[in-house]
Amino acid sequence: MADSSKILLNGEETGEQIEIDPSVLEVILGIAAEKIDGVAGMRGNIKSGLSWVLGREDRGKGVNIKLDDDNRLIADVYVYFDSGVNVPKVGMQLQKALKTQLLQMTDLELKAINVHVVGLVFPEDTEQTTSKLFSEDEEK
């Protein structure tokens, strides 16, 4: 690889090369991770928080892609799970889905997918409580 910030794909038939920015792979994996039952959300960072304030959605938040010494891809995924889920089972489903999605979309294989459970989300954390302006007694 000439540039460590890009991932090179070599065309076997034509000999052409395609450069993929790791952030593209992070977006692919981030979208796939959010679709797994039991995943409540992805951990953001300062960049994704700033994007949210500016009205943009950072789809790659919570995913970091890196290359090991043998130029094989390793993904670190930082997720929040719904409370009450079987953590190992959802983690394995997440690994399988991410590996499959990346292989289908880019023909790249992940050497490892490290799932980091950042926290659990309980139902009362996600519900929006609204207060009434007038109580039922005042409507008479």
N, CA, C and O atoms as a GROMACS GRO file, in nm:
protein
  560
    1MET      N    1   0.083  -0.118   0.000
    1MET     CA    2   0.000   0.000   0.000
    1MET      C    3   0.087   0.124   0.000
    1MET      O    4   0.177   0.138   0.083
    2ALA      N    5   0.060   0.211  -0.091
    2ALA     CA    6   0.139   0.333  -0.102
    2ALA      C    7   0.099   0.434   0.006
    2ALA      O    8   0.185   0.497   0.067
    3ASP      N    9  -0.030   0.448   0.030
    3ASP     CA   10  -0.081   0.544   0.127
    3ASP      C   11  -0.149   0.466   0.239
    3ASP      O   12  -0.240   0.388   0.213
    4SER      N   13  -0.106   0.487   0.364
    4SER     CA   14  -0.159   0.409   0.474
    4SER      C   15  -0.302   0.448   0.509
    4SER      O   16  -0.369   0.376   0.583
    5SER      N   17  -0.351   0.561   0.458
    5SER     CA   18  -0.487   0.602   0.488
    5SER      C   19  -0.588   0.548   0.386
    5SER      O   20  -0.708   0.571   0.401
    6LYS      N   21  -0.544   0.479   0.285
    6LYS     CA   22  -0.631   0.423   0.183
    6LYS      C   23  -0.611   0.272   0.176
    6LYS      O   24  -0.503   0.221   0.206
    7ILE      N   25  -0.717   0.202   0.137
    7ILE     CA   26  -0.710   0.058   0.118
    7ILE      C   27  -0.716   0.033  -0.031
    7ILE      O   28  -0.807   0.081  -0.099
    8LEU      N   29  -0.620  -0.041  -0.083
    8LEU     CA   30  -0.612  -0.068  -0.227
    8LEU      C   31  -0.673  -0.202  -0.261
    8LEU      O   32  -0.647  -0.302  -0.195
    9LEU      N   33  -0.755  -0.201  -0.364
    9LEU     CA   34  -0.809  -0.324  -0.421
    9LEU      C   35  -0.750  -0.338  -0.560
    9LEU      O   36  -0.750  -0.244  -0.639
   10ASN      N   37  -0.699  -0.456  -0.589
   10ASN     CA   38  -0.641  -0.480  -0.721
   10ASN      C   39  -0.738  -0.563  -0.804
   10ASN      O   40  -0.785  -0.668  -0.761
   11GLY      N   41  -0.766  -0.513  -0.925
   11GLY     CA   42  -0.851  -0.588  -1.017
   11GLY      C   43  -0.772  -0.702  -1.078
   11GLY      O   44  -0.667  -0.680  -1.139
   12GLU      N   45  -0.821  -0.824  -1.062
   12GLU     CA   46  -0.747  -0.940  -1.108
   12GLU      C   47  -0.748  -0.952  -1.261
   12GLU      O   48  -0.649  -0.992  -1.321
   13GLU      N   49  -0.862  -0.918  -1.323
   13GLU     CA   50  -0.871  -0.933  -1.468
   13GLU      C   51  -0.804  -0.817  -1.540
   13GLU      O   52  -0.734  -0.839  -1.639
   14THR      N   53  -0.823  -0.695  -1.492
   14THR     CA   54  -0.776  -0.578  -1.564
   14THR      C   55  -0.647  -0.519  -1.509
   14THR      O   56  -0.580  -0.442  -1.576
   15GLY      N   57  -0.612  -0.555  -1.387
   15GLY     CA   58  -0.493  -0.500  -1.326
   15GLY      C   59  -0.512  -0.359  -1.272
   15GLY      O   60  -0.416  -0.295  -1.229
   16GLU      N   61  -0.636  -0.310  -1.273
   16GLU     CA   62  -0.664  -0.176  -1.222
   16GLU      C   63  -0.669  -0.178  -1.069
   16GLU      O   64  -0.691  -0.281  -1.007
   17GLN      N   65  -0.647  -0.061  -1.012
   17GLN     CA   66  -0.651  -0.049  -0.867
   17GLN      C   67  -0.764   0.045  -0.826
   17GLN      O   68  -0.794   0.143  -0.894
   18ILE      N   69  -0.825   0.013  -0.714
   18ILE     CA   70  -0.930   0.097  -0.657
   18ILE      C   71  -0.887   0.131  -0.516
   18ILE      O   72  -0.849   0.044  -0.438
   19GLU      N   73  -0.893   0.260  -0.483
   19GLU     CA   74  -0.862   0.305  -0.348
   19GLU      C   75  -0.991   0.327  -0.272
   19GLU      O   76  -1.084   0.391  -0.323
   20ILE      N   77  -0.997   0.273  -0.150
   20ILE     CA   78  -1.114   0.291  -0.065
   20ILE      C   79  -1.068   0.358   0.063
   20ILE      O   80  -0.975   0.312   0.128
   21ASP      N   81  -1.134   0.465   0.099
   21ASP     CA   82  -1.105   0.532   0.224
   21ASP      C   83  -1.166   0.450   0.338
   21ASP      O   84  -1.280   0.404   0.325
   22PRO      N   85  -1.096   0.429   0.447
   22PRO     CA   86  -1.150   0.350   0.558
   22PRO      C   87  -1.282   0.405   0.614
   22PRO      O   88  -1.362   0.329   0.669
   23SER      N   89  -1.305   0.535   0.600
   23SER     CA   90  -1.430   0.591   0.649
   23SER      C   91  -1.551   0.536   0.572
   23SER      O   92  -1.661   0.529   0.627
   24VAL      N   93  -1.532   0.498   0.447
   24VAL     CA   94  -1.640   0.437   0.368
   24VAL      C   95  -1.676   0.301   0.428
   24VAL      O   96  -1.794   0.267   0.442
   25LEU      N   97  -1.574   0.224   0.464
   25LEU     CA   98  -1.599   0.095   0.526
   25LEU      C   99  -1.664   0.112   0.662
   25LEU      O  100  -1.749   0.031   0.700
   26GLU      N  101  -1.627   0.215   0.735
   26GLU     CA  102  -1.688   0.242   0.865
   26GLU      C  103  -1.836   0.274   0.851
   26GLU      O  104  -1.916   0.233   0.935
   27VAL      N  105  -1.872   0.347   0.747
   27VAL     CA  106  -2.013   0.379   0.724
   27VAL      C  107  -2.091   0.252   0.690
   27VAL      O  108  -2.201   0.232   0.742
   28ILE      N  109  -2.036   0.168   0.605
   28ILE     CA  110  -2.101   0.042   0.568
   28ILE      C  111  -2.126  -0.042   0.694
   28ILE      O  112  -2.236  -0.093   0.713
   29LEU      N  113  -2.024  -0.055   0.777
   29LEU     CA  114  -2.038  -0.136   0.898
   29LEU      C  115  -2.130  -0.070   1.000
   29LEU      O  116  -2.203  -0.139   1.071
   30GLY      N  117  -2.127   0.063   1.009
   30GLY     CA  118  -2.214   0.133   1.103
   30GLY      C  119  -2.361   0.116   1.069
   30GLY      O  120  -2.443   0.094   1.159
   31ILE      N  121  -2.395   0.125   0.943
   31ILE     CA  122  -2.534   0.107   0.899
   31ILE      C  123  -2.578  -0.037   0.925
   31ILE      O  124  -2.689  -0.060   0.973
   32ALA      N  125  -2.492  -0.133   0.893
   32ALA     CA  126  -2.526  -0.274   0.914
   32ALA      C  127  -2.543  -0.304   1.063
   32ALA      O  128  -2.631  -0.383   1.099
   33ALA      N  129  -2.462  -0.244   1.148
   33ALA     CA  130  -2.470  -0.270   1.292
   33ALA      C  131  -2.600  -0.219   1.352
   33ALA      O  132  -2.657  -0.283   1.439
   34GLU      N  133  -2.646  -0.105   1.305
   34GLU     CA  134  -2.769  -0.047   1.360
   34GLU      C  135  -2.892  -0.129   1.326
   34GLU      O  136  -2.996  -0.113   1.390
   35LYS      N  137  -2.884  -0.215   1.226
   35LYS     CA  138  -2.998  -0.295   1.184
   35LYS      C  139  -3.013  -0.425   1.263
   35LYS      O  140  -3.112  -0.497   1.244
   36ILE      N  141  -2.918  -0.457   1.350
   36ILE     CA  142  -2.923  -0.581   1.426
   36ILE      C  143  -3.017  -0.565   1.544
   36ILE      O  144  -3.008  -0.466   1.618
   37ASP      N  145  -3.108  -0.662   1.564
   37ASP     CA  146  -3.197  -0.661   1.679
   37ASP      C  147  -3.114  -0.671   1.806
   37ASP      O  148  -3.027  -0.757   1.818
   38GLY      N  149  -3.142  -0.583   1.900
   38GLY     CA  150  -3.070  -0.581   2.026
   38GLY      C  151  -2.968  -0.470   2.035
   38GLY      O  152  -2.922  -0.436   2.144
   39VAL      N  153  -2.931  -0.411   1.920
   39VAL     CA  154  -2.838  -0.299   1.919
   39VAL      C  155  -2.920  -0.171   1.932
   39VAL      O  156  -3.002  -0.139   1.846
   40ALA      N  157  -2.897  -0.100   2.042
   40ALA     CA  158  -2.973   0.023   2.068
   40ALA      C  159  -2.911   0.143   1.998
   40ALA      O  160  -2.982   0.237   1.960
   41GLY      N  161  -2.781   0.142   1.981
   41GLY     CA  162  -2.715   0.254   1.916
   41GLY      C  163  -2.565   0.234   1.913
   41GLY      O  164  -2.512   0.135   1.962
   42MET      N  165  -2.500   0.331   1.854
   42MET     CA  166  -2.355   0.327   1.838
   42MET      C  167  -2.294   0.440   1.920
   42MET      O  168  -2.356   0.546   1.938
   43ARG      N  169  -2.174   0.417   1.970
   43ARG     CA  170  -2.106   0.522   2.046
   43ARG      C  171  -2.052   0.626   1.950
   43ARG      O  172  -1.991   0.593   1.848
   44GLY      N  173  -2.075   0.749   1.984
   44GLY     CA  174  -2.022   0.858   1.903
   44GLY      C  175  -1.894   0.912   1.961
   44GLY      O  176  -1.846   0.866   2.064
   45ASN      N  177  -1.839   1.010   1.894
   45ASN     CA  178  -1.721   1.080   1.941
   45ASN      C  179  -1.744   1.229   1.921
   45ASN      O  180  -1.854   1.271   1.885
   46ILE      N  181  -1.642   1.307   1.943
   46ILE     CA  182  -1.657   1.452   1.929
   46ILE      C  183  -1.697   1.490   1.787
   46ILE      O  184  -1.780   1.578   1.766
   47LYS      N  185  -1.637   1.422   1.689
   47LYS     CA  186  -1.667   1.452   1.548
   47LYS      C  187  -1.814   1.423   1.516
   47LYS      O  188  -1.880   1.504   1.451
   48SER      N  189  -1.866   1.307   1.562
   48SER     CA  190  -2.005   1.274   1.533
   48SER      C  191  -2.100   1.365   1.610
   48SER      O  192  -2.208   1.397   1.562
   49GLY      N  193  -2.059   1.407   1.731
   49GLY     CA  194  -2.141   1.500   1.807
   49GLY      C  195  -2.150   1.635   1.740
   49GLY      O  196  -2.257   1.696   1.736
   50LEU      N  197  -2.039   1.683   1.686
   50LEU     CA  198  -2.038   1.810   1.615
   50LEU      C  199  -2.120   1.800   1.486
   50LEU      O  200  -2.191   1.893   1.450
   51SER      N  201  -2.110   1.686   1.419
   51SER     CA  202  -2.190   1.666   1.297
   51SER      C  203  -2.339   1.669   1.330
   51SER      O  204  -2.418   1.724   1.254
   52TRP      N  205  -2.376   1.609   1.445
   52TRP     CA  206  -2.516   1.607   1.485
   52TRP      C  207  -2.566   1.748   1.512
   52TRP      O  208  -2.677   1.783   1.473
   53VAL      N  209  -2.483   1.830   1.578
   53VAL     CA  210  -2.521   1.969   1.607
   53VAL      C  211  -2.540   2.046   1.477
   53VAL      O  212  -2.627   2.133   1.469
   54LEU      N  213  -2.459   2.016   1.376
   54LEU     CA  214  -2.469   2.085   1.248
   54LEU      C  215  -2.578   2.027   1.158
   54LEU      O  216  -2.595   2.072   1.044
   55GLY      N  217  -2.652   1.929   1.208
   55GLY     CA  218  -2.762   1.872   1.131
   55GLY      C  219  -2.723   1.760   1.038
   55GLY      O  220  -2.801   1.722   0.950
   56ARG      N  221  -2.604   1.708   1.054
   56ARG     CA  222  -2.558   1.597   0.970
   56ARG      C  223  -2.555   1.471   1.054
   56ARG      O  224  -2.533   1.476   1.175
   57GLU      N  225  -2.576   1.359   0.989
   57GLU     CA  226  -2.570   1.231   1.060
   57GLU      C  227  -2.441   1.160   1.024
   57GLU      O  228  -2.410   1.142   0.907
   58ASP      N  229  -2.367   1.120   1.126
   58ASP     CA  230  -2.242   1.048   1.106
   58ASP      C  231  -2.272   0.899   1.112
   58ASP      O  232  -2.283   0.842   1.221
   59ARG      N  233  -2.287   0.836   0.996
   59ARG     CA  234  -2.326   0.695   0.991
   59ARG      C  235  -2.212   0.602   1.029
   59ARG      O  236  -2.237   0.485   1.059
   60GLY      N  237  -2.090   0.649   1.030
   60GLY     CA  238  -1.976   0.564   1.064
   60GLY      C  239  -1.937   0.571   1.211
   60GLY      O  240  -1.836   0.514   1.251
   61LYS      N  241  -2.018   0.641   1.291
   61LYS     CA  242  -1.980   0.656   1.431
   61LYS      C  243  -1.983   0.520   1.501
   61LYS      O  244  -2.068   0.435   1.472
   62GLY      N  245  -1.892   0.501   1.592
   62GLY     CA  246  -1.886   0.378   1.668
   62GLY      C  247  -1.809   0.266   1.600
   62GLY      O  248  -1.802   0.156   1.655
   63VAL      N  249  -1.751   0.291   1.484
   63VAL     CA  250  -1.676   0.189   1.411
   63VAL      C  251  -1.538   0.245   1.376
   63VAL      O  252  -1.526   0.356   1.325
   64ASN      N  253  -1.436   0.167   1.406
   64ASN     CA  254  -1.300   0.204   1.368
   64ASN      C  255  -1.240   0.089   1.288
   64ASN      O  256  -1.244  -0.026   1.330
   65ILE      N  257  -1.183   0.122   1.172
   65ILE     CA  258  -1.118   0.023   1.086
   65ILE      C  259  -0.968   0.048   1.089
   65ILE      O  260  -0.923   0.163   1.081
   66LYS      N  261  -0.891  -0.058   1.101
   66LYS     CA  262  -0.746  -0.045   1.093
   66LYS      C  263  -0.689  -0.168   1.024
   66LYS      O  264  -0.755  -0.271   1.012
   67LEU      N  265  -0.567  -0.154   0.979
   67LEU     CA  266  -0.496  -0.265   0.914
   67LEU      C  267  -0.390  -0.318   1.010
   67LEU      O  268  -0.323  -0.240   1.078
   68ASP      N  269  -0.376  -0.451   1.017
   68ASP     CA  270  -0.271  -0.508   1.100
   68ASP      C  271  -0.140  -0.512   1.020
   68ASP      O  272  -0.133  -0.458   0.910
   69ASP      N  273  -0.039  -0.575   1.076
   69ASP     CA  274   0.093  -0.581   1.011
   69ASP      C  275   0.090  -0.657   0.878
   69ASP      O  276   0.174  -0.633   0.791
   70ASP      N  277  -0.006  -0.749   0.862
   70ASP     CA  278  -0.019  -0.827   0.739
   70ASP      C  279  -0.117  -0.764   0.641
   70ASP      O  280  -0.159  -0.830   0.545
   71ASN      N  281  -0.154  -0.636   0.663
   71ASN     CA  282  -0.251  -0.565   0.580
   71ASN      C  283  -0.387  -0.632   0.575
   71ASN      O  284  -0.453  -0.634   0.471
   72ARG      N  285  -0.429  -0.687   0.687
   72ARG     CA  286  -0.563  -0.745   0.699
   72ARG      C  287  -0.647  -0.651   0.784
   72ARG      O  288  -0.597  -0.588   0.877
   73LEU      N  289  -0.776  -0.642   0.751
   73LEU     CA  290  -0.866  -0.548   0.817
   73LEU      C  291  -0.912  -0.597   0.954
   73LEU      O  292  -0.945  -0.715   0.972
   74ILE      N  293  -0.913  -0.505   1.049
   74ILE     CA  294  -0.966  -0.531   1.183
   74ILE      C  295  -1.066  -0.420   1.213
   74ILE      O  296  -1.036  -0.302   1.195
   75ALA      N  297  -1.184  -0.459   1.258
   75ALA     CA  298  -1.287  -0.362   1.291
   75ALA      C  299  -1.312  -0.363   1.441
   75ALA      O  300  -1.327  -0.468   1.503
   76ASP      N  301  -1.318  -0.244   1.499
   76ASP     CA  302  -1.359  -0.226   1.638
   76ASP      C  303  -1.494  -0.156   1.634
   76ASP      O  304  -1.507  -0.048   1.578
   77VAL      N  305  -1.595  -0.221   1.696
   77VAL     CA  306  -1.731  -0.170   1.694
   77VAL      C  307  -1.772  -0.140   1.838
   77VAL      O  308  -1.767  -0.228   1.925
   78TYR      N  309  -1.814  -0.016   1.863
   78TYR     CA  310  -1.854   0.028   1.997
   78TYR      C  311  -2.005   0.050   1.997
   78TYR      O  312  -2.055   0.141   1.931
   79VAL      N  313  -2.078  -0.036   2.071
   79VAL     CA  314  -2.223  -0.036   2.064
   79VAL      C  315  -2.287  -0.029   2.202
   79VAL      O  316  -2.228  -0.065   2.303
   80TYR      N  317  -2.411   0.020   2.202
   80TYR     CA  318  -2.500   0.012   2.317
   80TYR      C  319  -2.602  -0.095   2.285
   80TYR      O  320  -2.659  -0.096   2.176
   81PHE      N  321  -2.627  -0.186   2.379
   81PHE     CA  322  -2.726  -0.291   2.360
   81PHE      C  323  -2.853  -0.256   2.438
   81PHE      O  324  -2.848  -0.185   2.538
   82ASP      N  325  -2.966  -0.309   2.389
   82ASP     CA  326  -3.091  -0.299   2.464
   82ASP      C  327  -3.078  -0.384   2.589
   82ASP      O  328  -3.014  -0.489   2.588
   83SER      N  329  -3.139  -0.339   2.697
   83SER     CA  330  -3.134  -0.418   2.820
   83SER      C  331  -3.214  -0.547   2.800
   83SER      O  332  -3.314  -0.549   2.729
   84GLY      N  333  -3.168  -0.652   2.864
   84GLY     CA  334  -3.240  -0.779   2.859
   84GLY      C  335  -3.201  -0.869   2.743
   84GLY      O  336  -3.253  -0.981   2.734
   85VAL      N  337  -3.113  -0.826   2.656
   85VAL     CA  338  -3.072  -0.912   2.544
   85VAL      C  339  -2.961  -1.006   2.590
   85VAL      O  340  -2.891  -0.979   2.688
   86ASN      N  341  -2.946  -1.114   2.519
   86ASN     CA  342  -2.836  -1.207   2.543
   86ASN      C  343  -2.713  -1.146   2.475
   86ASN      O  344  -2.699  -1.152   2.353
   87VAL      N  345  -2.624  -1.090   2.555
   87VAL     CA  346  -2.511  -1.013   2.502
   87VAL      C  347  -2.421  -1.097   2.411
   87VAL      O  348  -2.389  -1.051   2.301
   88PRO      N  349  -2.380  -1.219   2.451
   88PRO     CA  350  -2.296  -1.297   2.359
   88PRO      C  351  -2.366  -1.331   2.227
   88PRO      O  352  -2.304  -1.329   2.121
   89LYS      N  353  -2.495  -1.361   2.234
   89LYS     CA  354  -2.570  -1.397   2.114
   89LYS      C  355  -2.580  -1.278   2.018
   89LYS      O  356  -2.557  -1.292   1.898
   90VAL      N  357  -2.614  -1.160   2.071
   90VAL     CA  358  -2.626  -1.041   1.986
   90VAL      C  359  -2.488  -1.002   1.933
   90VAL      O  360  -2.476  -0.959   1.818
   91GLY      N  361  -2.385  -1.017   2.014
   91GLY     CA  362  -2.249  -0.988   1.969
   91GLY      C  363  -2.207  -1.077   1.853
   91GLY      O  364  -2.145  -1.030   1.758
   92MET      N  365  -2.242  -1.205   1.861
   92MET     CA  366  -2.208  -1.297   1.751
   92MET      C  367  -2.289  -1.266   1.626
   92MET      O  368  -2.236  -1.273   1.515
   93GLN      N  369  -2.417  -1.230   1.643
   93GLN     CA  370  -2.499  -1.191   1.528
   93GLN      C  371  -2.440  -1.066   1.462
   93GLN      O  372  -2.438  -1.053   1.340
   94LEU      N  373  -2.394  -0.974   1.545
   94LEU     CA  374  -2.334  -0.851   1.495
   94LEU      C  375  -2.208  -0.881   1.414
   94LEU      O  376  -2.189  -0.826   1.306
   95GLN      N  377  -2.122  -0.967   1.467
   95GLN     CA  378  -2.000  -1.003   1.395
   95GLN      C  379  -2.030  -1.069   1.262
   95GLN      O  380  -1.968  -1.037   1.160
   96LYS      N  381  -2.125  -1.161   1.262
   96LYS     CA  382  -2.160  -1.233   1.140
   96LYS      C  383  -2.219  -1.137   1.035
   96LYS      O  384  -2.184  -1.144   0.917
   97ALA      N  385  -2.309  -1.049   1.079
   97ALA     CA  386  -2.373  -0.956   0.985
   97ALA      C  387  -2.272  -0.858   0.926
   97ALA      O  388  -2.278  -0.828   0.807
   98LEU      N  389  -2.182  -0.808   1.008
   98LEU     CA  390  -2.083  -0.712   0.958
   98LEU      C  391  -1.987  -0.777   0.860
   98LEU      O  392  -1.953  -0.719   0.757
   99LYS      N  393  -1.945  -0.897   0.892
   99LYS     CA  394  -1.853  -0.968   0.802
   99LYS      C  395  -1.920  -0.994   0.667
   99LYS      O  396  -1.860  -0.972   0.562
  100THR      N  397  -2.045  -1.039   0.671
  100THR     CA  398  -2.120  -1.067   0.548
  100THR      C  399  -2.144  -0.941   0.466
  100THR      O  400  -2.126  -0.941   0.345
  101GLN      N  401  -2.184  -0.833   0.533
  101GLN     CA  402  -2.215  -0.709   0.463
  101GLN      C  403  -2.092  -0.652   0.392
  101GLN      O  404  -2.100  -0.610   0.277
  102LEU      N  405  -1.979  -0.652   0.462
  102LEU     CA  406  -1.857  -0.597   0.400
  102LEU      C  407  -1.810  -0.684   0.284
  102LEU      O  408  -1.765  -0.632   0.182
  103LEU      N  409  -1.821  -0.814   0.299
  103LEU     CA  410  -1.782  -0.905   0.192
  103LEU      C  411  -1.870  -0.886   0.069
  103LEU      O  412  -1.821  -0.886  -0.043
  104GLN      N  413  -2.001  -0.870   0.090
  104GLN     CA  414  -2.093  -0.851  -0.022
  104GLN      C  415  -2.071  -0.719  -0.094
  104GLN      O  416  -2.081  -0.712  -0.217
  105MET      N  417  -2.042  -0.615  -0.018
  105MET     CA  418  -2.032  -0.481  -0.080
  105MET      C  419  -1.895  -0.448  -0.136
  105MET      O  420  -1.885  -0.371  -0.231
  106THR      N  421  -1.789  -0.505  -0.078
  106THR     CA  422  -1.655  -0.464  -0.121
  106THR      C  423  -1.564  -0.581  -0.157
  106THR      O  424  -1.455  -0.560  -0.211
  107ASP      N  425  -1.606  -0.702  -0.130
  107ASP     CA  426  -1.524  -0.821  -0.150
  107ASP      C  427  -1.400  -0.821  -0.060
  107ASP      O  428  -1.299  -0.885  -0.090
  108LEU      N  429  -1.408  -0.749   0.050
  108LEU     CA  430  -1.301  -0.746   0.149
  108LEU      C  431  -1.341  -0.832   0.268
  108LEU      O  432  -1.458  -0.834   0.308
  109GLU      N  433  -1.244  -0.903   0.324
  109GLU     CA  434  -1.271  -0.985   0.441
  109GLU      C  435  -1.210  -0.921   0.564
  109GLU      O  436  -1.101  -0.864   0.559
  110LEU      N  437  -1.283  -0.931   0.674
  110LEU     CA  438  -1.233  -0.881   0.800
  110LEU      C  439  -1.161  -0.993   0.873
  110LEU      O  440  -1.213  -1.104   0.886
  111LYS      N  441  -1.041  -0.965   0.921
  111LYS     CA  442  -0.967  -1.063   0.999
  111LYS      C  443  -1.033  -1.079   1.136
  111LYS      O  444  -1.046  -1.190   1.186
  112ALA      N  445  -1.074  -0.967   1.194
  112ALA     CA  446  -1.136  -0.970   1.327
  112ALA      C  447  -1.237  -0.858   1.340
  112ALA      O  448  -1.221  -0.750   1.282
  113ILE      N  449  -1.341  -0.885   1.415
  113ILE     CA  450  -1.441  -0.785   1.450
  113ILE      C  451  -1.450  -0.785   1.602
  113ILE      O  452  -1.502  -0.879   1.662
  114ASN      N  453  -1.399  -0.681   1.662
  114ASN     CA  454  -1.400  -0.668   1.807
  114ASN      C  455  -1.522  -0.587   1.848
  114ASN      O  456  -1.533  -0.469   1.815
  115VAL      N  457  -1.614  -0.650   1.921
  115VAL     CA  458  -1.736  -0.583   1.966
  115VAL      C  459  -1.713  -0.534   2.108
  115VAL      O  460  -1.684  -0.612   2.199
  116HIS      N  461  -1.725  -0.403   2.127
  116HIS     CA  462  -1.709  -0.341   2.258
  116HIS      C  463  -1.847  -0.293   2.302
  116HIS      O  464  -1.902  -0.200   2.244
  117VAL      N  465  -1.902  -0.356   2.406
  117VAL     CA  466  -2.032  -0.314   2.458
  117VAL      C  467  -2.006  -0.198   2.554
  117VAL      O  468  -1.951  -0.216   2.662
  118VAL      N  469  -2.047  -0.080   2.512
  118VAL     CA  470  -2.022   0.041   2.588
  118VAL      C  471  -2.122   0.055   2.702
  118VAL      O  472  -2.089   0.108   2.808
  119GLY      N  473  -2.245   0.008   2.680
  119GLY     CA  474  -2.346   0.020   2.783
  119GLY      C  475  -2.475  -0.045   2.740
  119GLY      O  476  -2.490  -0.093   2.628
  120LEU      N  477  -2.569  -0.045   2.834
  120LEU     CA  478  -2.703  -0.097   2.809
  120LEU      C  479  -2.802   0.018   2.812
  120LEU      O  480  -2.787   0.112   2.890
  121VAL      N  481  -2.902   0.010   2.728
  121VAL     CA  482  -3.005   0.112   2.722
  121VAL      C  483  -3.134   0.051   2.777
  121VAL      O  484  -3.183  -0.050   2.726
  122PHE      N  485  -3.187   0.112   2.881
  122PHE     CA  486  -3.310   0.065   2.944
  122PHE      C  487  -3.428   0.140   2.884
  122PHE      O  488  -3.413   0.253   2.839
  123PRO      N  489  -3.546   0.077   2.883
  123PRO     CA  490  -3.662   0.140   2.818
  123PRO      C  491  -3.693   0.279   2.870
  123PRO      O  492  -3.731   0.366   2.790
  124GLU      N  493  -3.679   0.304   2.999
  124GLU     CA  494  -3.710   0.438   3.050
  124GLU      C  495  -3.611   0.543   3.002
  124GLU      O  496  -3.640   0.662   3.008
  125ASP      N  497  -3.494   0.501   2.956
  125ASP     CA  498  -3.397   0.595   2.901
  125ASP      C  499  -3.438   0.646   2.763
  125ASP      O  500  -3.403   0.757   2.725
  126THR      N  501  -3.514   0.566   2.689
  126THR     CA  502  -3.549   0.604   2.553
  126THR      C  503  -3.687   0.668   2.543
  126THR      O  504  -3.715   0.736   2.444
  127GLU      N  505  -3.772   0.650   2.642
  127GLU     CA  506  -3.907   0.706   2.636
  127GLU      C  507  -3.902   0.855   2.663
  127GLU      O  508  -3.830   0.902   2.750
  128GLN      N  509  -3.980   0.928   2.587
  128GLN     CA  510  -3.991   1.071   2.608
  128GLN      C  511  -4.111   1.094   2.700
  128GLN      O  512  -4.223   1.054   2.667
  129THR      N  513  -4.089   1.157   2.812
  129THR     CA  514  -4.200   1.187   2.902
  129THR      C  515  -4.247   1.327   2.872
  129THR      O  516  -4.168   1.421   2.864
  130THR      N  517  -4.377   1.341   2.855
  130THR     CA  518  -4.434   1.472   2.828
  130THR      C  519  -4.529   1.506   2.942
  130THR      O  520  -4.602   1.420   2.991
  131SER      N  521  -4.528   1.628   2.981
  131SER     CA  522  -4.619   1.673   3.086
  131SER      C  523  -4.734   1.748   3.021
  131SER      O  524  -4.718   1.817   2.920
  132LYS      N  525  -4.850   1.733   3.081
  132LYS     CA  526  -4.967   1.802   3.029
  132LYS      C  527  -4.967   1.946   3.080
  132LYS      O  528  -4.925   1.972   3.193
  133LEU      N  529  -5.013   2.037   2.998
  133LEU     CA  530  -5.021   2.175   3.040
  133LEU      C  531  -5.129   2.194   3.146
  133LEU      O  532  -5.114   2.272   3.240
  134PHE      N  533  -5.237   2.122   3.129
  134PHE     CA  534  -5.348   2.136   3.222
  134PHE      C  535  -5.382   1.999   3.275
  134PHE      O  536  -5.386   1.901   3.201
  135SER      N  537  -5.408   1.992   3.403
  135SER     CA  538  -5.447   1.862   3.460
  135SER      C  539  -5.592   1.837   3.423
  135SER      O  540  -5.662   1.928   3.380
  136GLU      N  541  -5.636   1.714   3.441
  136GLU     CA  542  -5.774   1.677   3.405
  136GLU      C  543  -5.875   1.748   3.494
  136GLU      O  544  -5.988   1.771   3.451
  137ASP      N  545  -5.837   1.782   3.616
  137ASP     CA  546  -5.928   1.850   3.707
  137ASP      C  547  -5.959   1.992   3.661
  137ASP      O  548  -6.068   2.043   3.688
  138GLU      N  549  -5.866   2.057   3.593
  138GLU     CA  550  -5.885   2.196   3.550
  138GLU      C  551  -5.971   2.208   3.426
  138GLU      O  552  -6.012   2.319   3.391
  139GLU      N  553  -6.001   2.097   3.358
  139GLU     CA  554  -6.078   2.103   3.235
  139GLU      C  555  -6.226   2.123   3.259
  139GLU      O  556  -6.300   2.148   3.164
  140LYS      N  557  -6.274   2.113   3.382
  140LYS     CA  558  -6.417   2.124   3.414
  140LYS      C  559  -6.470   2.261   3.395
  140LYS      O  560  -6.589   2.285   3.418
   0.00000   0.00000   0.00000
